[in-house]
Amino acid sequence: MEESIEDLFRNLPDEILGCIVSFLPNEHALETSLISTRWRDLWNQILVKHGTIEDITGIVAQFLTNFDVFDPLKRPRKLQFHFDDDNALFAAIAANSKLLLDFSYKKKKLERKYELEFNLNKQHFTYNLVPQTFLVKSLYLKSLSYLTSEVASSIVSNLDHLENLVITDCCGLQSLFIESESKLHKLTILDCLQLKSLHLRTSKLKSFRYRGPLPRIWPESHFNLCHAILDFSQGLSCSDLIAQDFDETLLTIKNSEVLTLCGWIFEALIWPSISPSSGSFIFYKLRELWWIDNHENENSTNALVSFLKLCPALEQLFVMIDPKSYYVPRSNSGLMQANKYTKILEQLKLIKFMGFTNPMDEISVAKNLIQLVKGKPPKIETSCGTYLDLMLMQ
C-alpha cells in the first residue's frame, strides 16, 4: 500500500520536521502551527531558565544572541526566566524584528513608585544585545515595576536599532524619560495610570500613541507627528496643569495627518492658547480625526465644530461617545462665539458616529456638522451601521 504524504510527514521525527519548517519564511513557518498540536509545539518551544534579577540582562542577551533569524526553529523563540521569590519574565521573539518582554507572569502588581529612563544614544556594550542575525527594531515592555526598572533601562539602552517602543501596564511608574535622537520613530504608552511626568528627547518621532490620564509632557526636542493618538479620556494625572503646559505638545501634533483627541483637551488646554490667533493656527495636513467626547447632545458639539474649522483638509471624521470619559463644564462662551458656521470642509467624505444611544442625537449633531461642509455632502454612518438620509435632515 502506497504511503500518503500525510503519513510520510506523520512518521518523521520532530527534529526532521523542525528542519523542514526552518527553510520556510517566518510568516509561512508560523502558519504550520495551525496544522496540529504537534506542529504547534514545534513552533512554541519555550526555553526555561532560573536565576536572580541581576542575571536578567545577560539571560536576555544570550537568548537574542542564540536566535538565528535565518533558522528560526534552531533555537527557542520564547523564554521563561524565573527569578527572586517566584517572579518571572516572559520573553518572545516575533516576526519583523519584534521582541516582547513581559514581567507580569505569576506576579502581583507592585505599587511602589519609581522612575524610568531610556537613553538610546549611549552605547554600553556590557552585553552583546545586538547580534548580527537578529536586530531588535520593535520592543514591547509590559508590567515593569520598581524591581525591574533598572534592568529594563539597561536592556533598552543597548538596543541601538530600536525604532518602535511600546510600554504598557507599568504600575507605579511616575516619571519616564526617553532619549533617542536618531532611530526611534514610534512610541506607545498604554495604561501606565500613575505616570505624572513624560520627558521626550526624540527628534525623529513620527507616531505617538498614549492612553491614560494626561501627565505633564515635555517634548524637549521638537518633532512633527504624522500619527497621534492622545486618549486622555481618564482625565488629568496632575491637577495643576494649565493650558500653557500643553503648548509644546500642541506644536508636535499641528502637522499630524491622523489624530485622536478628547473634546475636553481642546476646550481646556488648546482653545485658550490659540483662540486669540486661531486664524493662523491651522491643522493643514489633518486628514482623519477621531474625536472622543462624554456627551451626545447638541450643546456638546460646540468644541467639535470649533476644532473642525481648523481642519480644512479633513476627509474622515469619527465621533466616539464615551459616557465614562472625563469632561469639563460646558461654560466656554468663547467657543459659542466662535461657532459662526462657515463652509470650510471641502474634502470631507465620511462622518461616522460611535457609541450614541439616541438616534435623534446623531441627527442633531449631524445637522450641525453639515453646515461646515462645502460641496458634495459626506456619507454619515450611525452607531448601528446605517446611513442617515441627508434629504430628511434638511
C-alpha positions in Angstrom: 0.0 0.0 0.0 1.4 3.4 -1.1 2.2 5.7 1.8 0.3 9.1 1.6 2.1 12.5 2.0 0.3 12.9 5.4 1.6 9.6 6.7 5.0 10.4 5.5 5.1 13.6 7.5 3.4 12.0 10.5 6.2 9.4 10.7 9.0 11.9 10.6 10.7 12.7 13.9 10.3 16.2 15.4 13.9 17.1 14.5 13.3 16.5 10.8 10.0 18.4 10.8 11.7 21.3 12.6 14.5 21.3 9.9 11.9 21.4 7.1 9.9 24.3 8.7 13.2 26.2 9.2 13.5 26.6 5.5 10.2 28.4 5.2 9.8 32.2 5.5 8.8 33.2 9.1 5.2 34.1 8.2 4.7 30.7 6.4 6.5 28.8 9.2 4.1 30.3 11.7 1.1 29.1 9.7 2.3 25.5 10.1 1.4 25.8 13.8 -2.3 25.5 12.7 -1.9 22.0 11.3 -2.0 20.2 14.6 -0.9 20.3 18.2 2.4 18.6 17.3 3.2 21.2 14.7 2.3 24.0 17.1 4.7 22.6 19.7 7.5 22.8 17.1 7.0 26.5 16.9 6.2 27.1 20.5 9.1 25.6 22.3 9.9 27.6 25.5 13.4 27.9 27.0 13.1 27.9 30.8 15.8 29.4 33.0 16.3 30.2 36.7 18.4 32.8 38.4 18.4 36.2 40.1 17.2 39.6 39.0 20.9 40.5 38.3 21.0 37.8 35.7 18.1 39.1 33.6 20.2 41.3 31.2 22.7 38.6 30.5 20.0 36.0 30.0 18.1 38.2 27.6 21.3 39.0 25.7 22.1 35.3 25.4 18.6 34.5 24.3 18.8 37.1 21.5 22.3 36.1 20.5 21.5 32.4 20.1 18.4 33.1 18.0 19.1 32.8 14.3 16.7 34.7 12.1 17.7 32.5 9.1 17.0 29.3 11.1 14.1 30.3 13.4 13.4 26.8 14.7 17.0 26.0 15.6 16.6 27.8 19.0 13.5 28.5 21.0 11.9 31.9 20.3 10.3 32.0 23.7 12.0 32.4 27.1 10.6 32.0 30.6 13.1 33.2 33.3 12.2 32.7 37.0 13.9 34.9 39.5 13.7 36.1 43.1 10.7 34.9 45.1 8.6 33.4 42.3 8.9 36.4 40.0 9.2 35.6 36.3 10.0 37.2 32.9 8.4 36.0 29.7 10.2 36.9 26.5 9.2 36.2 23.0 10.7 36.9 19.6 8.2 37.7 16.8 8.3 38.4 13.1 9.6 41.7 11.7 12.3 42.1 14.4 9.9 42.3 17.4 10.8 41.4 21.0 8.3 41.1 23.9 9.4 41.4 27.5 6.5 40.7 29.9 7.2 40.9 33.6 3.6 40.2 34.7 4.0 36.4 34.6 2.9 35.0 38.1 3.5 38.4 39.7 1.2 40.6 41.8 1.2 44.3 40.9 3.7 46.2 43.0 2.5 49.7 43.9 5.8 51.2 44.9 6.6 54.3 42.9 9.6 54.6 40.6 11.2 56.5 37.7 12.3 55.1 34.4 15.0 56.4 32.0 15.7 55.0 28.5 18.7 56.5 26.7 19.1 55.0 23.3 22.0 57.3 22.4 24.5 55.8 24.8 26.5 52.7 23.9 27.1 50.5 26.9 28.3 47.2 25.3 28.1 45.4 28.7 26.4 42.6 26.8 26.1 41.9 23.1 22.4 42.8 22.8 22.6 43.4 19.0 23.6 40.1 17.4 24.2 40.1 13.7 21.4 37.7 13.0 18.6 39.5 14.9 18.3 43.3 15.3 15.5 44.3 17.7 13.6 47.1 16.0 10.3 46.8 17.9 10.2 46.3 21.7 7.1 45.6 23.8 7.6 46.2 27.5 4.8 45.0 29.8 4.3 45.3 33.6 7.5 46.8 34.7 7.9 47.5 38.4 10.4 49.3 40.6 12.2 45.9 40.9 12.8 45.5 37.2 13.0 49.2 36.1 16.9 49.3 36.2 17.1 46.0 34.3 14.7 47.4 31.6 16.8 50.6 31.3 19.9 48.5 30.7 18.3 46.4 28.1 16.6 49.2 26.2 19.7 51.4 26.2 21.7 48.7 24.4 19.2 48.4 21.5 20.6 51.0 19.2 18.5 49.8 16.2 15.2 50.4 18.1 12.5 52.1 16.0 9.3 51.2 17.8 8.9 51.2 21.6 5.6 50.1 23.4 5.2 50.4 27.1 2.1 49.0 28.8 0.6 48.4 32.3 3.5 49.7 34.3 2.1 50.0 37.8 3.8 52.6 40.0 5.7 54.3 37.1 5.6 58.1 37.9 8.3 59.6 35.7 9.5 58.5 32.3 12.4 59.9 30.3 13.2 58.7 26.8 16.1 59.9 24.7 16.7 58.9 21.1 17.8 61.5 18.6 18.2 59.2 15.6 16.3 55.9 15.4 13.1 55.9 17.5 10.1 56.7 15.2 7.1 55.2 17.1 6.3 55.4 20.8 3.2 53.9 22.5 2.4 54.2 26.2 -0.8 52.5 27.4 -2.4 52.2 30.8 0.5 53.5 33.0 -2.0 55.1 35.3 0.4 56.7 37.8 2.6 58.4 35.2 2.8 62.1 36.1 5.8 63.2 34.0 6.8 62.3 30.5 10.1 63.8 29.2 10.8 63.2 25.5 14.1 63.9 23.7 13.1 62.2 20.5 13.6 64.5 17.4 12.7 61.7 14.9 9.4 60.6 16.4 6.6 60.3 13.9 3.9 58.3 15.7 2.8 58.7 19.3 0.0 56.8 21.0 -1.0 57.4 24.6 -3.9 56.0 26.7 -4.3 57.0 30.3 -4.6 60.1 32.5 -2.8 63.2 31.0 0.7 63.6 32.5 2.9 66.6 32.3 4.5 66.2 28.8 7.8 67.9 27.9 8.8 67.3 24.3 12.3 68.8 24.7 13.3 68.1 21.1 10.8 69.4 18.6 9.2 66.7 16.3 6.3 66.7 13.9 4.0 63.8 14.4 2.2 62.2 11.4 0.0 59.9 13.6 -1.0 60.9 17.1 -3.5 59.1 19.5 -4.0 61.3 22.6 -6.6 59.4 24.5 -6.8 61.3 27.8 -10.4 60.3 28.5 -9.4 59.3 32.0 -8.7 62.9 32.9 -5.7 64.6 34.5 -2.8 62.9 36.2 -1.6 66.3 37.5 -4.4 68.5 38.8 -2.4 71.7 38.4 -1.9 71.5 34.7 -2.8 74.7 32.7 -3.2 75.5 29.0 0.4 76.7 28.7 1.7 73.4 29.9 0.2 71.7 26.8 1.6 74.3 24.3 4.7 72.3 23.3 2.7 69.1 22.8 0.2 71.1 20.7 3.0 72.1 18.3 4.0 68.4 17.8 0.5 67.5 16.6 0.0 70.5 14.4 1.1 68.7 11.2 -0.5 65.4 12.0 -2.4 63.5 9.3 -4.2 61.2 11.7 -5.3 62.4 15.1 -7.3 61.1 18.1 -8.3 63.8 20.5 -10.6 64.2 23.5 -13.1 67.1 23.4 -12.1 68.3 26.9 -8.4 68.6 25.8 -9.5 71.1 23.1 -11.8 73.0 25.4 -9.5 73.3 28.4 -5.9 73.2 27.0 -5.9 74.0 23.3 -8.6 76.6 22.7 -7.3 79.0 25.5 -3.9 79.1 23.8 -5.0 79.5 20.2 -8.2 81.5 20.4 -6.6 84.9 20.2 -4.8 83.8 17.0 -7.0 81.0 15.8 -6.9 82.3 12.2 -3.2 81.4 12.0 -3.2 78.1 13.9 -4.5 75.6 11.3 -4.1 71.8 11.1 -3.4 71.9 7.4 -2.4 68.3 7.0 -5.1 66.6 9.1 -7.0 64.0 7.0 -8.5 61.8 9.7 -9.9 62.8 13.1 -11.1 60.6 15.9 -13.0 62.7 18.4 -13.8 61.3 21.9 -16.5 63.1 23.9 -18.6 62.5 27.0 -21.9 63.9 25.9 -24.0 63.2 22.8 -26.4 66.2 22.8 -26.3 69.3 20.5 -24.6 71.5 23.1 -21.6 69.3 23.2 -20.8 69.9 19.6 -19.5 73.4 20.1 -15.9 72.3 20.8 -16.0 69.8 17.8 -17.3 72.5 15.4 -14.7 74.9 16.6 -11.9 72.4 16.1 -13.2 71.3 12.6 -12.9 74.9 11.5 -9.2 74.5 11.9 -9.0 71.4 9.7 -9.7 72.4 6.1 -8.2 69.2 4.6 -10.2 66.7 6.7 -11.5 63.7 4.8 -12.8 61.4 7.6 -14.4 62.2 10.9 -15.1 59.6 13.6 -17.2 60.9 16.6 -17.0 58.5 19.6 -19.2 58.9 22.7 -17.8 57.5 25.9 -20.1 58.3 28.9 -17.2 57.5 31.3 -14.8 59.9 29.6 -13.6 63.0 31.6 -15.2 66.3 30.8 -15.1 69.9 31.7 -18.1 72.1 32.4 -19.7 73.5 29.2 -19.3 77.1 30.0 -16.8 78.4 27.5 -18.6 81.3 25.9 -15.7 81.9 23.6 -16.5 78.6 21.8 -20.1 79.7 21.4 -19.0 83.0 19.8 -16.5 81.2 17.5 -19.1 78.9 16.0 -20.4 81.1 13.3 -20.8 78.4 10.7 -18.6 78.9 7.6 -18.4 76.2 4.9 -14.7 75.2 5.3 -14.7 71.4 4.8 -14.4 70.8 1.1 -12.9 67.3 1.2 -14.9 65.6 4.0 -16.1 62.2 2.6 -17.3 60.4 5.8 -18.7 61.1 9.2 -19.1 58.0 11.4 -20.8 58.1 14.8 -19.9 55.5 17.5 -21.4 55.0 21.0 -24.5 57.1 20.6 -27.5 55.7 22.4 -30.2 58.0 20.9 -30.6 58.2 17.1 -32.1 61.7 17.4 -28.9 62.9 19.0 -27.0 61.7 16.0 -29.3 63.6 13.7 -28.9 66.7 15.7 -25.1 66.6 15.7 -25.1 65.7 12.0 -27.2 68.8 11.2 -24.6 71.0 12.9 -21.6 69.4 11.2 -23.2 69.5 7.7 -23.3 73.3 8.0 -19.5 73.3 7.8 -19.4 71.2 4.5 -18.8 72.9 1.2 -19.6 70.9 -1.9 -20.7 67.3 -2.0 -22.1 66.2 1.4 -20.3 63.2 3.1 -21.7 59.9 4.0 -22.9 59.8 7.6 -22.9 56.4 9.3 -24.7 55.9 12.5 -23.7 53.9 15.6 -25.8 51.0 14.4 -24.3 50.8 11.0 -27.0 52.5 8.9 -26.6 55.7 6.9 -28.5 58.9 7.5 -30.6 60.3 4.7 -29.4 63.9 4.2 -32.6 64.9 2.4 -34.6 64.1 5.5 -32.3 66.2 7.7 -32.9 69.4 5.7 
